[in-house]
């Protein structure tokens, strides 16, 4: 079922557009569709022979398309052969998930040889996290998704990595085809872990909880797929993909005027609905609110939708907005230098005013401002050995 679906999608894109090239076959290292499971054997649709094994009570169930694997308990997982990633530098991991509950450290997948060496994806609080831990010395290199998924719904999650000749990696997170995070701090690669001996779907190298849900169409590539590739994998119509690629709202850095937020995109009937992470910075209609002296940031999310017949397909695109202050911004927010003129003692309470913004801090729990020195005297914050002594900087 899945093979026919993706073959149809690919041929449709090759025929109807020349704006980008789509390739879902090159570099395919491993592919579990779960459509042709025999007993406990999960065939590798990539043709590379990495046949997996259902463990515990893992079983096939209704999937996103065709069948998926259903993993409900810690003992239920899919065991993947050793060495799958030993020659994988650039990479893509992609699959559909439908989680009954969001179990913080449950694993979608985990390739490794124990707690010291592993590569995994976990749902955390619905914002997925991807980690490569080459060894204990290098430690974890991680990226998290800015897009949250909900329990009880199918979601497509993917992470890609590409490395330059210096070994510097750019890793990207995608949720339902939308870019949900970028990190340029990776140096560890899947291959840098060597031949991993404990490779799983739904199981952790650590004593973590079950993933408690379904996984479908799990893929590993030895290259970084493009966003267009992943959008095709999601089944998005070409009209929506073209509108998504071209959609912009202009400059969103140091914004001084209200933004114009379109409600349509392109010429094919794609509609756009907006939400904001902070309406005190920028509202969903583009109205901005400027502070006196400080920049403020928020994220605008455009949900782009396209209707084919009775089916509506949607994808989100996010824009980070920085609103410029009314007056030129100051780099230093506050400076408490404890000069005599800035210190006030009243009713047993010592307060000190900062030099930049006039904010008031209060000594708490016996903390105090005291002079030190002989030839030259300075006022300093004095904290005793008793607990609960500190300088409260206020809420402003």
Secondary structure, DSSP 8 states (H G I E B T S, - for coil): -HHHHHHHHHHHHHHH--SS---SSTTEEEEE--SS-BTTEE--TTSS---EEEETT-EEEE-SSSEEEEE-STT-EEEE-TTTTTT-SSEEEEEEEEESS--TT-EEEEEEEETTEEEEEE-TTSS-EEEEE--TTT-EEEEE-SS---TTS-EEEEEEEEE-TTS-EEEEEEETTEEEEEEEEE---SGGG-S-SEEEES--SSS-----EEEEEEEEESS---HHHHHHHHT--HHHHHHHHH------SSB-S-----SEETTTTEEEEEEES-TTTB-TTS-B---SSS-EEEEEEEEEEEEETTEEEEEEEEEEEEE--SS---S--------GGGEEEETTEEEEE-TTT--EEEEETT-EEEEE-SSS-EEEEE--SSTT-EEE----
